């Protein structure tokens, strides 16, 4: 089960690198939502997409900040210290599959 979690974080890591959450992306989403409303479609999916973009954006920046320096990594420890240690996941960080920042970002969000 732990390798599944490692694989999931590793896969998300790749998705984070390829995703965008810029103002332009939100404008495109807003325009698509307006067109859908004009056609009489439900717009629930657009809210889900917007929230997903925010989550991805937040997760990416958490990862980058935590991985930036030891000081930031040390400050991230209180965010995850109440979680149960997953030693196989820690082993994955030593094998460079995922980083400590990936673990923090996955745990926090």
Buried (B, 14 or more C-beta within 10 A) or exposed (E): EEEEBBEEBBEBBEEBEEBEBEEEBBEEBEEBBEEBEEEEEEEEEBEEBBEEBEEBBBBBBBBBBBBEEEEBBEEBEEBBEEEEEBEEBEEBBEEEBBBBBBBBBBBBE
